[in-house]
Amino acid sequence: MSTPPPPSQPPSGGFGGPPPPPGPPPGQPPAAPQAPGTPPQQPPQPAQPPQSATQPAQPAMPPTAGQPGYGYPQQQPGYGYPQPGTLQAPAPAQPAAGGSNDLRNQLLIVGAAVLAMALIIGGGFWYTSGDAGGDKPPAASASGSPDPKGPALAGSEKAPANPKSKPLASATTQVSGDSVIGVDGSWLTDTTYVKSDLGKVVGYNLVDGGKKWELPLGANVCGATKHISDNKTAILFEEGPATADKKYPQCTQAGVVDLNTGKLVWSATAKSATGGDKPVAFSEITISGQTVAAGGLYGGAAWNLADGKPLWTPKTDAQGCYDLGYAGGEALAVLRKCGGNSDETLFAQALDPATGAPKYSYKLSAGIEWAGIISTKPLVIAANVGNTAKNATNVSDLFVLDDAGQLKARIGLSSGSYAPRCPATEVEQCTNMVVGNGKVYLPTYEHQGSSPTGRTNEIVSFDLDTGKATSDRADAGEKYVMYPLRMDGSNIIAYKVPPYDNGGQVVSLDGKTMKETVLMQNPAASRSQEAGFSPDRSELRYHNGRLFMSESLASKPYSDKEKDYLFISFAAN
């Protein structure tokens, strides 16, 4: 039997105290960009001659989705959440009325912005943004396309008898000094909410929010996938705790966690072909079927989900190509970087998840230094072409590929009318976009409502075959700003940021009519705590009348009266 091609071959082509009395909202402040938990990695090793032998790949195993994790469905990718190092764009969230996280978030802007300038190297862009789509969203209200593409799957989320919610549970963190520590990752199944914490991962029951299990890691989590397969998920954690001699441990450990039992199924490191015995550092990890894949500036590696057996290891080929980052879910894809600083080129590849062999390669336009993947089936890539993205979204265009790796549609989003979000340094961490029904759904940028102080927006869609805007439109309503969270069959689950005088909402949007059904109405008394969690930079998980909102960064509160919430939660009915 012949050995399959290695993945490194060159491309072929009411928590706490009561809130203060509400007042009229001021202008919308941007939310803080994400600060990194670890320093930036070093550039990859110089290009080496091709390796004459590679490790045989694991025999192909059919992907199995297992029990879905609601909030990160394995079969419906298209959204993500910030990671340490994510230089997240400002969020158009409503201003918080005294929330405990607000001052900390505002002060983080300065430090993160300075770091962003240090990390992002400007370059010339040669490719101008396309005009597919439209500069303005459809004018109709609550309208839908007549015939959504694909099977008309009914959503599983139903409106409870009483959508009015109450606070369920919350947790705080204890961070000392000026440290900002990553706590990436949260997952919601039928029985358990699981959240990364300082040096551990913790599972909570859904009845009263009590702790079910705790998994000590002895080091902080530095990356987490949004996908679940066989009721397992994957994380990255640091090589050890921070010490006086080593303040910034490297993110070298990959591991799989059983969400039912809280057990660490396995953990592993990877070594590059040119790096000797030193484990390489990763920045992202994902799952597709039975494959766990991690990538970063040193290249990519993969393991079998069940037993941790290596499938491939990091390599840099003679052309200087390496796997920058993977996206998982229903399929496995990679962004592959080739060349040096003056002639860098990105390739998007669909991979065989069992071997890492590319099914096809698509060369992104020259001048695109970074891109994000918002869906792997179909493969949809987000990029800031020619630095034309407006409102700090970092997204000017979406590129839709067909099953042969050919460009099927290009969607232009550079008008400033839309509010997707992609970080500048991660592949699978874009937010505010979901893919389903043959479309991509995203919010419009918030704008003036009908009242002098009201802000609002809409969720609209683009056809993935034509790249054109559809007639889909769902209005958030006066003083609410709405963001898509995930697909639920053919429906869209969305979250409405609370206005200054009420709680937020979770709604289901009908995929055919775009009419909304309220699944949860949160109490006004908890508004200040809820408003501290923005959909742009926080992790929001909803399923079956339970909403969990959590941070991806932890830091010390700025006063003894404040609480640094790791997560808050609500229960309806």
C-alpha positions, 0 to 999 in steps of 0.5 A: 500500500502506498503512503498517502501524500504528507500534509506538508507537500507544496500546494498544487494550485441578578448576579452580585449586587443590584445595578444602579438606576438606569439612565439614557445610554451614551454613544456606543463605546467600542469593546476592548480588543483581546489581549494575549495570554502569551507572547507572540511566537517566533517565526517558523524555521527556515525552509529545509529540503523536502524530507525523504520519509514521512510517518505513515498516516493513520488509517482513515476513520469515518467522521462521527459527530456524536452528541452535539454540543449546542453552541458549537455544533459539529455539523454547522461551523461558521462562527468562533470566539476570541483566543489569547493573542486575538487582536479583536475588533471593537464591538458595537455593543450597548454600553454597560450600566456599571457592569463589573467588567466594563472598566477593565475592558476599557483599560485593556484597549490601550495595552491591546492596541499597542500590542496589535501595532507591534504584531501586525506588520503592514504590507502592500495590497495589490488586489482590490475589493469586489462589489459582489453583494450590495452596499446596503442591506435589503430595505424590507422588514422581517422578510425571508427568501422564498425557498432556502437551499438544502433540506428544510430541517426543523430547529430543535430549539423550541420556545419554553412555556415561559421565556422569562429567565432567572439567573442560574449560576455564576463563577468568578476568577482570582487573578493576582497582579496585572496578569491577563490570563486566557480562559478560552473554551466553553461547551454546552451539552444536554447535561453539562456546561463546561468552562475553562478556568485558571489551570483547570477545566470545570463542568457544571450541571444544568439544574442549579449550575452546581459543579459536576467535575473538575479537571486540574491541568497544572497549567493554563488553557491557551487555546480551545476548539469550538467543536465537539465530537463523540462528546469530546473536545480538544484544548491547548494548554501551556507547558507548565505554570508561569514562574519567575524565571519563565513568565510566559510558558509556551503553548505546547500541550494538546489534549482531549477532554471527555465532557461527560466524565471530565477526564483528560483522555490524552495529552500530547506534544509535537516536534518539528522536523528541524526543531530537534527535541523541543516541542513546537508551540501552537495557537489554535486547535480544532476537531473534524470527525476523529481528527484533532489538528493544531496549527501555528507559526511553527506548522501543524500537527494532528492526532487521532481523537480516541487515542492521541496517535499522531497522524502528522507532524509539523514540517516546512518544505523546500518552498517554505510552506507550512500549515498556519491554522486549521478549521474543523467541523463537518470537514477539515481545512487549512490555511497554508503559508508559503514564501518569505516576508516579501513574497508570502502567499496563502493557500486554502486547502481542503484536507483528508482528515485521516491523512492530511493529504490536500484534496485541492488548493486555492491560491488567495490573492497576492497581498492577503497576509491573513485570512479566516475560515468561517465554514469548511463545508462549503469552504468559505474564507474571510479576508481583508483585501487591500486593507479595505475593511471598514469599522475595524471588522477586518473583513472586506470579502468572503470567498466561497469555493466549490467542491473542486476548489474553484471560486464559486462566489465572492461577497463584498463587505467593504461598504461598512454596512455589515458587522462581521468580526475576524481577528488578525492572527487566528484562522478559525476565530471569526464571529458574527457569521453563520453558514446554513441554507446555502447562505451566510448570515451576518449582522448589519452595522448598528445604526440610529433607531427611531428614537434619539438614543436608540441603536439597532441593526438587522441580520441579513444574508448572502447567497453562497452560489451567486454572492448576491444579497438575498431578501432575508432581513430580521430587525433587532427592534428598537434599542436592541442590536442582534448577532447570529450565534449558530444554526439550529437546523434551518433556523438561526439562533441569535442574541440581542444585546440588552438596551440600558433599561432591559435584559437581553434576549435569545431568539430563533429566526425562521430560515424561510421567513426570518420571523423571530421567536423569543426563546429567552428574555433576561431580567432587567435587574441583571442587565449590568452584569449581562452587558459585560459580555459582548458577542464579539469577545465573549463566549455565548452558549444557548440550548434548551432554555439555558444561556451561559455567557463567559469570558475568554480572558481573566484579570484582577478587578480594578476595585474591591467592589467589583467582581471579575465574572468568569461566567454568568448564566440564565434559565428560562421556564 
